[in-house]
Amino acid sequence: MILLHPAKTDFSHLDGESQKIMRDTVAFFEKKGKEKLMEDDRNYTWYDDFLTFIKEEKIFARLMTPAGYGPKDSRWDTSRIAAFTEILGFYGLCYWYSYQVSSLGLGPVWMSDNEKVKESAAKLLDAGHIFAFGLSEKEHGADIYSSDMIVTPTGEGKYSVTGKKYYIGNGNKAGIVSVFGKMAAGGYVFFAVDSQHPAYKLVKNVVNSQSYVSEFHLNDYPITDADILHLGDEAWNAALNTVNINKYNLGWGSIGICTHAFYEAINHAANRNLYGKFVTDFPHIKDLFIKAYTRLVAMKLFALRATDYMRTAKADDRRYLLYNPMVKMKVTTEGEHVINALWDVIAAKGFEKDMYFNMAARDIRALPKLEGTVHVNMALIIKFMPNYFFNPGEFAEIPSYNEPVNDSFLFNQGPTKGLSKIQFHDYDKAYSSVHLPNVNVFKTQIAIFKESLMMAGPDAGQQKDIDYLLKLGELFTLVVYGQLILENAAIYNIGDDMTDQIFEVLVGDFSRFALELYSKSSSSESQMDFAQRMIKKPVSDAARSERVWTNEVYALNGAYEMKK
């Protein structure tokens, strides 16, 4: 079973101590119960009970402290972080968020050479503290070129900091806030502050949520050289590399949310009788469930495979810099499609205050909009397209990688430049290994798309037209998405029925984006011709779909329901 099941998933791909972390976390939420979970959400209750559990079990300390700085089993291990953040998403985005922004806040610390702050962070983690990432500003958003947080020298290695930060998670309680700013004389800087310091003014929570997403001001906040984490280009690189690591977690939050919502939806629909039939007997309901399930399985297969490339990355193999933003961008937008389909099934039931789905429908919208919008990440992804299609490199095959080791390279990524020079292995190796009806149609679409890039690529004006490039990027993204799904379908022994069902959806998506590209006012006659040729009808197979429905989708009826 590829989807998370709180009672049945054994996390056997992880080591024993990590398995215990996952089981203990599931047990905490199951003991808390659905009624209390929903009540806390409705009342915007700060999650002290969760943070107390995290403190007592030293879970953040073990998951977010690199090897050598914390408890003996502490390490930054992306495999177990993925499993943990999926669980948190499964029970509520606020819990996921507390981990996410702590992880962001620690990124500049672990990337720095400041051993004093590292040791302090390790001690605070061990004591159960949370952390924050002070990057965004109200007037500039995440435009870090324009930061108004100014660090002014006052002599003898001392400084005074004045400025404002906005939309900073955990800013009310963080043991360390890693703050990005500028030196008064020029140049970027990252430094550490304490959210409880008198010169740290907590203004307000800017959202209606259990989470505390703060606005804070620093008013002549005193720091010294001992508080500085990075200067100049290193501060810039730390900001972007920290986001590179952590935006991956957004996809896992989305997977967790969709999985819980799916259980709730199938339980409701399969046991509700209308007009003499159970809701799941209606053909259009079956179709909605199959598509939702198919998209969800694809999301998880892709995200799992992206984990392998993150964990095995090195200076001469940075393929993860394409796959990682796709987990943030593609997986989270797919999550919206899953929830939309399920909501069409359960309709008004999804608004009820005692339904997890009520939270899911709201929170699933947040994930594509955090750690850079979909548009920002798509603009990044497009940079990889030329080398991906026309200049593949030779790489040893990457296996499924769940070794209990520290992912050290993630904190030694180096400069953020040179993305267009990164090479990838030949995508055709994955596609040529599979011969299924919809995979074959998808391969035809890819071939036409690649030909269009050679013969009718974007002209000078279109290269400056973000909307045009976004449509082009959607098609490129689908090629990469399908590639990693096929790689992981082999690793996880996903059957032909499920694999072809996934590609039935992808063929339809590819056709939809091709039509949007065709419809762009700036598309030339040649580009329109290629786009029209990309539009293909998926291969429907009623018998295959019925097997997927019976063996995988409807089989989840009654499989899980959270205790009250």
C-alpha positions as CSV (number, residue, x, y, z in Angstrom):
1,M,0.0,0.0,0.0
2,I,1.6,3.2,-1.2
3,L,-0.5,5.6,0.8
4,L,0.0,6.4,4.5
5,H,-2.3,4.4,6.8
6,P,-1.8,5.3,10.5
7,A,-2.5,1.8,11.7
8,K,-0.9,-0.3,9.0
9,T,2.1,1.7,7.6
10,D,5.2,0.1,9.3
11,F,7.8,2.6,8.0
12,S,10.0,-0.4,7.4
13,H,12.1,1.6,4.9
14,L,13.5,3.5,7.9
15,D,15.8,2.4,10.8
16,G,14.3,1.3,14.1
17,E,14.6,4.6,16.0
18,S,13.1,6.5,13.0
19,Q,10.2,4.0,12.9
20,K,9.5,4.7,16.6
21,I,9.4,8.5,15.9
22,M,6.8,7.9,13.2
23,R,4.7,5.5,15.3
24,D,4.9,7.8,18.4
25,T,3.8,10.8,16.3
26,V,0.8,8.9,14.9
27,A,-0.1,7.7,18.4
28,F,0.0,11.3,19.7
29,F,-2.6,12.5,17.2
30,E,-4.8,9.4,17.4
31,K,-4.9,9.8,21.2
32,K,-5.7,13.5,20.8
33,G,-8.7,12.4,18.6
34,K,-10.6,14.1,15.8
35,E,-13.0,16.1,18.0
36,K,-10.2,17.9,19.8
37,L,-8.2,18.2,16.6
38,M,-11.1,20.0,14.9
39,E,-12.0,22.1,18.0
40,D,-8.4,23.4,18.3
41,D,-8.5,24.3,14.6
42,R,-11.8,26.2,14.9
43,N,-10.6,28.1,18.0
44,Y,-7.1,28.9,16.6
45,T,-5.6,27.2,19.6
46,W,-1.8,27.4,19.9
47,Y,-0.5,23.8,19.8
48,D,1.2,23.6,23.2
49,D,0.3,19.9,23.5
50,F,2.0,19.0,20.3
51,L,5.1,21.1,21.2
52,T,5.2,19.5,24.6
53,F,5.2,16.0,22.9
54,I,7.9,17.1,20.5
55,K,10.0,18.4,23.5
56,E,9.5,15.3,25.6
57,E,10.4,12.9,22.8
58,K,13.1,15.2,21.4
59,I,11.7,14.7,18.0
60,F,12.7,18.0,16.4
61,A,16.1,17.6,18.1
62,R,16.6,14.2,16.4
63,L,15.2,15.2,13.0
64,M,16.7,18.7,12.6
65,T,20.1,18.4,14.3
66,P,22.9,17.3,11.9
67,A,25.0,14.4,13.0
68,G,27.7,15.4,15.5
69,Y,25.7,18.2,17.1
70,G,22.9,16.5,19.0
71,P,21.7,13.2,20.4
72,K,23.4,10.0,19.0
73,D,20.6,9.3,16.6
74,S,20.2,12.9,15.4
75,R,20.8,13.6,11.7
76,W,19.4,15.5,8.8
77,D,17.9,12.5,6.9
78,T,15.5,13.5,4.1
79,S,13.8,10.1,4.0
80,R,12.6,10.2,7.5
81,I,11.8,14.0,7.3
82,A,9.5,13.1,4.3
83,A,7.7,10.5,6.3
84,F,7.4,12.8,9.3
85,T,6.1,15.8,7.4
86,E,3.6,13.6,5.6
87,I,2.2,12.5,9.0
88,L,2.0,16.1,10.1
89,G,0.1,17.1,7.0
90,F,-2.2,14.1,7.5
91,Y,-3.3,15.5,10.8
92,G,-3.2,19.2,10.2
93,L,-1.2,21.9,8.3
94,C,-0.5,23.9,11.5
95,Y,1.6,21.0,12.9
96,W,3.4,20.6,9.6
97,Y,4.0,24.4,9.6
98,S,5.6,24.4,13.0
99,Y,8.2,21.9,11.7
100,Q,8.6,23.6,8.3
101,V,9.4,27.1,9.6
102,S,11.7,25.7,12.3
103,S,13.6,23.8,9.6
104,L,13.9,27.0,7.5
105,G,15.1,28.9,10.5
106,L,17.9,26.3,11.1
107,G,19.1,26.3,7.5
108,P,21.3,29.4,7.7
109,V,22.6,28.2,11.1
110,W,23.8,24.7,9.9
111,M,25.2,26.3,6.7
112,S,27.3,28.7,8.6
113,D,30.8,28.5,10.1
114,N,29.6,30.0,13.4
115,E,30.1,27.1,15.8
116,K,28.9,29.1,18.7
117,V,25.4,29.6,17.2
118,K,25.4,26.0,16.0
119,E,26.0,24.7,19.5
120,S,23.4,27.0,20.9
121,A,20.9,25.8,18.3
122,A,21.6,22.2,19.2
123,K,21.0,22.9,22.9
124,L,17.8,24.8,22.1
125,L,16.6,21.9,19.9
126,D,17.4,19.5,22.7
127,A,15.3,21.6,25.1
128,G,12.3,21.5,22.8
129,H,12.5,25.0,21.2
130,I,11.2,26.0,17.8
131,F,12.8,28.3,15.2
132,A,12.0,30.9,12.6
133,F,13.3,32.2,9.3
134,G,13.3,36.0,9.1
135,L,13.3,36.6,5.3
136,S,10.1,38.2,4.1
137,E,9.1,41.8,4.5
138,K,5.7,43.5,4.3
139,E,6.7,45.9,1.6
140,H,8.9,43.6,-0.5
141,G,7.6,40.0,0.2
142,A,10.4,37.6,-0.5
143,D,12.3,40.1,-2.8
144,I,15.5,39.8,-0.8
145,Y,17.3,42.3,-3.1
146,S,15.2,45.0,-1.4
147,S,15.5,44.2,2.2
148,D,15.0,47.1,4.6
149,M,16.5,45.3,7.6
150,I,19.7,47.3,8.2
151,V,22.7,46.3,10.3
152,T,24.8,49.3,11.4
153,P,28.3,48.9,13.0
154,T,28.7,50.6,16.4
155,G,32.4,49.7,17.0
156,E,34.5,46.8,18.4
157,G,32.5,44.0,16.6
158,K,29.2,45.3,17.8
159,Y,26.1,46.3,15.7
160,S,22.7,47.8,16.0
161,V,19.9,46.3,13.8
162,T,16.7,48.1,12.8
163,G,14.0,46.9,10.5
164,K,10.8,44.9,10.1
165,K,9.9,41.4,9.0
166,Y,6.5,40.1,8.0
167,Y,4.9,36.7,7.6
168,I,7.4,34.9,9.8
169,G,6.2,31.6,11.2
170,N,7.0,30.8,14.8
171,G,8.1,34.4,15.3
172,N,6.3,34.5,18.7
173,K,8.3,31.6,20.4
174,A,11.4,31.0,18.3
175,G,14.6,30.2,20.3
176,I,16.6,31.6,17.3
177,V,15.3,33.7,14.4
178,S,17.7,33.6,11.5
179,V,17.3,37.1,10.0
180,F,18.3,38.3,6.6
181,G,19.2,41.9,6.0
182,K,21.8,44.3,4.7
183,M,24.9,45.9,6.1
184,A,24.6,49.7,6.3
185,A,27.6,50.0,4.1
186,G,26.3,47.4,1.6
187,G,26.3,43.7,1.3
188,Y,23.9,41.0,2.6
189,V,24.0,39.5,6.1
190,F,22.3,36.7,8.0
191,F,22.3,36.9,11.8
192,A,20.7,35.3,14.8
193,V,18.3,36.9,17.2
194,D,16.2,35.9,20.2
195,S,12.4,36.4,19.9
196,Q,12.2,37.1,23.6
197,H,14.8,39.9,23.6
198,P,13.4,43.4,24.7
199,A,14.5,44.9,21.4
200,Y,12.5,42.3,19.5
201,K,8.9,43.7,19.2
202,L,6.3,41.1,18.3
203,V,3.6,43.1,16.5
204,K,0.8,40.6,15.7
205,N,-0.2,37.3,14.1
206,V,-1.1,38.2,10.6
207,V,-3.3,35.2,9.8
208,N,-6.3,33.4,11.3
209,S,-4.7,30.2,12.2
210,Q,-3.4,28.0,15.0
211,S,0.0,28.8,13.7
212,Y,1.6,32.1,14.7
213,V,2.7,33.9,11.5
214,S,4.2,37.0,12.8
215,E,5.1,40.5,12.0
216,F,8.0,41.7,14.1
217,H,10.2,44.7,14.4
218,L,13.8,45.0,15.5
219,N,14.4,48.4,17.2
220,D,18.1,49.0,17.7
221,Y,18.5,45.3,18.4
222,P,22.1,44.7,19.6
223,I,24.2,42.0,18.0
224,T,27.9,41.2,17.8
225,D,30.2,39.3,15.5
226,A,29.3,36.2,17.4
227,D,25.7,36.5,16.2
228,I,26.5,36.8,12.5
229,L,26.0,33.7,10.4
230,H,26.8,34.8,6.9
231,L,28.1,37.9,5.1
232,G,27.9,39.0,1.4
233,D,27.3,36.3,-1.2
234,E,27.3,33.6,1.4
235,A,24.2,35.2,3.0
236,W,22.5,35.3,-0.4
237,N,23.4,31.6,-1.0
238,A,22.3,30.6,2.4
239,A,18.9,32.2,1.8
240,L,18.3,30.4,-1.5
241,N,19.9,27.1,-0.5
242,T,17.8,27.0,2.7
243,V,14.6,27.4,0.6
244,N,16.0,24.7,-1.8
245,I,16.1,22.2,1.0
246,N,12.8,23.0,2.6
247,K,10.4,23.7,-0.1
248,Y,10.5,20.0,-0.8
249,N,8.5,19.5,2.4
250,L,5.5,21.3,0.9
251,G,4.7,18.4,-1.4
252,W,4.7,16.0,1.5
253,G,2.3,18.2,3.5
254,S,0.0,18.1,0.5
255,I,0.3,14.3,0.2
256,G,-0.6,14.0,3.9
257,I,-3.6,16.3,3.6
258,C,-5.0,14.5,0.5
259,T,-4.6,11.1,2.0
260,H,-6.6,11.9,5.1
261,A,-9.2,13.6,3.0
262,F,-9.4,10.6,0.6
263,Y,-10.2,8.2,3.5
264,E,-12.9,10.5,4.8
265,A,-14.5,11.0,1.4
266,I,-14.6,7.3,0.4
267,N,-16.0,6.4,3.8
268,H,-18.8,8.9,3.4
269,A,-19.6,8.2,-0.2
270,A,-19.5,4.4,-0.1
271,N,-21.9,4.4,2.8
272,R,-24.4,7.0,1.7
273,N,-27.5,5.8,-0.2
274,L,-29.3,8.1,-2.6
275,Y,-32.1,7.2,-4.9
276,G,-31.7,3.5,-4.1
277,K,-28.0,3.4,-4.8
278,F,-24.8,4.0,-2.8
279,V,-23.1,7.1,-4.0
280,T,-20.1,5.1,-5.2
281,D,-22.3,3.2,-7.6
282,F,-22.7,6.2,-9.8
283,P,-20.3,6.1,-12.8
284,H,-19.3,9.8,-12.5
285,I,-18.5,9.3,-8.8
286,K,-16.3,6.3,-9.6
287,D,-14.5,8.4,-12.2
288,L,-13.9,11.2,-9.7
289,F,-12.5,8.8,-7.1
290,I,-10.3,7.0,-9.6
291,K,-8.8,10.3,-10.8
292,A,-8.3,11.6,-7.3
293,Y,-6.6,8.4,-6.2
294,T,-4.5,8.2,-9.4
295,R,-3.2,11.7,-8.9
296,L,-2.5,11.1,-5.3
297,V,-0.5,7.9,-6.0
298,A,1.4,9.8,-8.7
299,M,2.2,12.6,-6.3
300,K,3.7,10.2,-3.8
301,L,5.7,8.2,-6.4
302,F,7.3,11.4,-7.7
303,A,8.1,12.8,-4.3
304,L,9.6,9.6,-3.1
305,R,11.8,9.4,-6.2
306,A,12.9,13.1,-5.8
307,T,14.0,12.1,-2.3
308,D,16.5,9.7,-3.8
309,Y,18.1,12.4,-5.9
310,M,18.2,14.9,-3.0
311,R,20.0,12.4,-0.7
312,T,22.6,11.4,-3.3
313,A,23.3,14.9,-4.6
314,K,26.8,16.2,-4.8
315,A,28.7,19.0,-6.4
316,D,28.7,17.4,-9.9
317,D,25.2,16.0,-9.6
318,R,22.6,18.6,-8.8
319,R,19.7,17.1,-10.6
320,Y,17.6,17.5,-7.5
321,L,17.5,21.3,-8.2
322,L,14.9,20.4,-10.9
323,Y,13.1,17.7,-9.0
324,N,12.9,19.5,-5.7
325,P,11.0,22.6,-6.9
326,M,8.7,20.2,-8.7
327,V,7.8,18.6,-5.4
328,K,6.9,22.1,-4.2
329,M,5.2,23.2,-7.3
330,K,3.7,20.3,-9.2
331,V,2.9,18.0,-6.3
332,T,1.1,20.8,-4.4
333,T,-1.0,21.9,-7.4
334,E,-1.9,18.2,-8.0
335,G,-3.1,18.2,-4.4
336,E,-5.5,20.9,-5.3
337,H,-6.9,18.7,-8.1
338,V,-7.3,15.8,-5.7
339,I,-9.2,17.9,-3.2
340,N,-11.4,19.4,-5.9
341,A,-12.4,16.0,-7.2
342,L,-13.2,14.7,-3.7
343,W,-15.2,17.8,-2.9
344,D,-17.3,17.3,-6.0
345,V,-18.1,13.9,-4.5
346,I,-18.9,14.8,-0.9
347,A,-20.3,18.3,-1.8
348,A,-21.9,20.0,1.2
349,K,-20.4,17.5,3.6
350,G,-17.0,19.1,3.0
351,F,-18.2,22.3,4.8
352,E,-19.1,20.6,8.1
353,K,-17.1,21.7,11.1
354,D,-16.4,18.2,12.4
355,M,-14.9,17.0,9.1
356,Y,-11.2,16.9,8.5
357,F,-12.1,17.7,4.9
358,N,-13.1,21.2,6.1
359,M,-9.5,21.9,7.0
360,A,-8.1,20.1,4.0
361,A,-10.1,22.2,1.5
362,R,-8.8,25.4,3.1
363,D,-5.2,24.3,3.7
364,I,-4.5,22.6,0.4
365,R,-4.7,26.1,-1.2
366,A,-1.8,27.4,0.9
367,L,0.9,25.0,-0.1
368,P,1.4,26.1,-3.8
369,K,1.7,29.7,-2.5
370,L,4.5,29.2,0.1
371,E,8.3,29.1,-0.4
372,G,7.9,30.9,-3.7
373,T,4.7,30.9,-5.8
374,V,4.1,28.3,-8.5
375,H,5.1,31.0,-11.0
376,V,8.5,31.6,-9.3
377,N,9.3,27.9,-9.2
378,M,8.2,27.5,-12.8
379,A,10.5,30.2,-13.9
380,L,13.3,28.3,-12.1
381,I,12.3,25.0,-13.7
382,I,12.3,26.4,-17.3
383,K,16.1,27.1,-17.0
384,F,16.7,23.4,-17.0
385,M,14.8,22.6,-20.1
386,P,17.5,22.9,-22.8
387,N,19.9,20.6,-21.1
388,Y,17.2,18.2,-20.1
389,F,16.1,17.6,-23.7
390,F,19.2,18.3,-25.8
391,N,22.3,17.8,-23.6
392,P,22.0,14.7,-21.3
393,G,24.9,13.6,-19.2
394,E,26.0,10.2,-18.0
395,F,25.2,9.3,-14.5
396,A,25.2,6.0,-12.5
397,E,21.7,4.8,-11.8
398,I,20.4,6.0,-8.5
399,P,18.7,3.3,-6.4
400,S,16.0,3.8,-3.8
401,Y,18.0,5.4,-1.0
402,N,16.8,5.2,2.6
403,E,20.1,4.8,4.3
404,P,20.2,6.2,7.9
405,V,22.9,8.8,7.2
406,N,23.3,12.5,7.4
407,D,22.5,14.4,4.2
408,S,25.6,16.6,4.6
409,F,25.7,18.0,1.0
410,L,22.5,19.9,1.5
411,F,24.3,22.2,3.9
412,N,27.3,22.5,1.6
413,Q,25.6,23.3,-1.7
414,G,27.9,26.1,-2.6
415,P,26.9,29.0,-5.0
416,T,23.4,29.2,-6.4
417,K,24.6,30.1,-9.9
418,G,25.1,28.0,-12.9
419,L,21.7,26.3,-13.0
420,S,21.5,26.3,-16.8
421,K,24.7,24.2,-16.8
422,I,23.2,21.3,-14.8
423,Q,22.8,18.1,-16.8
424,F,20.4,15.3,-16.4
425,H,20.3,11.6,-17.4
426,D,18.5,10.7,-20.6
427,Y,14.8,10.8,-19.8
428,D,14.1,8.3,-22.6
429,K,15.7,5.4,-20.5
430,A,12.6,5.5,-18.2
431,Y,10.1,5.9,-21.0
432,S,11.6,3.3,-23.4
433,S,11.4,0.7,-20.6
434,V,7.6,0.7,-20.4
435,H,5.2,-0.2,-23.2
436,L,1.6,0.5,-22.1
437,P,-1.1,2.2,-24.1
438,N,-1.2,5.6,-22.4
439,V,2.6,5.6,-21.8
440,N,3.0,5.2,-25.5
441,V,0.6,8.0,-26.3
442,F,2.5,10.2,-23.8
443,K,5.8,9.3,-25.5
444,T,4.3,10.6,-28.8
445,Q,3.3,13.8,-27.2
446,I,6.9,14.2,-25.8
447,A,8.4,13.7,-29.2
448,I,6.2,16.3,-30.8
449,F,7.0,18.8,-27.9
450,K,10.7,18.2,-28.3
451,E,10.4,18.8,-32.0
452,S,8.5,22.0,-31.4
453,L,11.3,23.3,-29.2
454,M,13.8,22.7,-32.1
455,M,11.6,23.9,-35.0
456,A,9.3,26.5,-33.4
457,G,10.7,27.5,-30.0
458,P,9.7,30.8,-28.3
459,D,10.8,33.9,-30.1
460,A,12.5,36.9,-28.5
461,G,9.2,38.4,-27.4
462,Q,7.8,35.1,-26.1
463,Q,11.0,34.6,-24.0
464,K,10.0,37.7,-22.1
465,D,6.3,36.7,-21.9
466,I,6.1,35.0,-18.5
467,D,2.6,33.7,-19.2
468,Y,3.7,32.0,-22.4
469,L,6.7,30.5,-20.7
470,L,4.5,29.2,-17.9
471,K,2.4,27.3,-20.4
472,L,5.6,25.9,-22.0
473,G,6.9,25.0,-18.6
474,E,3.7,23.0,-17.7
475,L,4.4,20.7,-20.7
476,F,8.1,20.3,-19.7
477,T,7.1,19.6,-16.1
478,L,4.8,16.8,-17.2
479,V,7.7,15.1,-19.0
480,V,9.9,15.2,-15.9
481,Y,7.0,14.2,-13.7
482,G,6.2,11.1,-15.8
483,Q,9.9,10.1,-16.0
484,L,10.3,9.9,-12.2
485,I,7.0,8.2,-11.8
486,L,8.1,5.5,-14.2
487,E,11.4,5.1,-12.4
488,N,9.6,4.6,-9.1
489,A,6.8,2.5,-10.5
490,A,9.6,-0.1,-11.2
491,I,11.1,0.3,-7.7
492,Y,7.8,0.0,-5.9
493,N,6.4,-2.7,-8.2
494,I,3.4,-0.6,-9.2
495,G,1.3,-2.8,-11.5
496,D,0.6,-2.1,-15.2
497,D,-3.0,-1.2,-14.4
498,M,-2.1,1.6,-12.0
499,T,0.8,2.8,-14.1
500,D,-1.4,3.1,-17.3
501,Q,-4.2,4.7,-15.2
502,I,-1.7,7.4,-14.1
503,F,-0.6,8.1,-17.7
504,E,-4.2,8.3,-18.8
505,V,-4.4,11.3,-16.6
506,L,-1.1,12.7,-17.7
507,V,-2.0,12.4,-21.4
508,G,-5.2,14.4,-20.7
509,D,-3.2,17.0,-18.8
510,F,-0.6,17.3,-21.6
511,S,-3.4,17.8,-24.1
512,R,-5.0,20.5,-21.9
513,F,-1.8,22.5,-21.6
514,A,-1.1,22.1,-25.3
515,L,-4.5,23.6,-26.0
516,E,-3.7,26.5,-23.7
517,L,-0.4,27.0,-25.6
518,Y,-2.3,26.9,-28.9
519,S,-4.7,29.5,-27.6
520,K,-2.1,32.1,-26.6
521,S,-2.5,35.2,-28.7
522,S,1.3,35.3,-29.4
523,S,1.5,31.7,-30.7
524,S,2.7,31.5,-34.3
525,E,1.1,29.4,-37.0
526,S,3.9,26.9,-36.6
527,Q,3.6,26.8,-32.8
528,M,-0.1,26.3,-33.1
529,D,0.4,23.4,-35.5
530,F,2.7,21.7,-33.1
531,A,0.4,22.4,-30.2
532,Q,-2.5,20.9,-32.1
533,R,-0.5,17.8,-32.9
534,M,0.3,17.4,-29.1
535,I,-3.4,17.1,-28.3
536,K,-4.1,13.4,-28.0
537,K,-7.0,11.4,-26.6
538,P,-6.1,9.1,-23.7
539,V,-6.7,5.4,-24.2
540,S,-9.7,4.4,-22.1
541,D,-9.9,0.9,-20.9
542,A,-13.1,0.2,-18.9
543,A,-11.8,-3.2,-17.6
544,R,-8.6,-1.7,-16.4
545,S,-10.4,1.2,-14.7
546,E,-12.7,-1.3,-13.0
547,R,-9.8,-3.3,-11.7
548,V,-8.2,-0.1,-10.3
549,W,-11.5,0.8,-8.7
550,T,-12.2,-2.6,-7.1
551,N,-8.6,-3.5,-6.1
552,E,-7.3,-0.1,-5.0
553,V,-9.8,2.6,-4.7
554,Y,-13.0,1.1,-3.3
555,A,-10.8,-1.2,-1.2
556,L,-10.1,1.8,1.0
557,N,-13.8,2.0,2.0
558,G,-13.6,1.7,5.8
559,A,-9.8,1.2,5.8
560,Y,-9.2,4.2,8.2
561,E,-11.3,6.6,10.2
562,M,-9.7,8.8,12.9
563,K,-11.0,8.1,16.4
564,K,-13.2,10.8,17.9
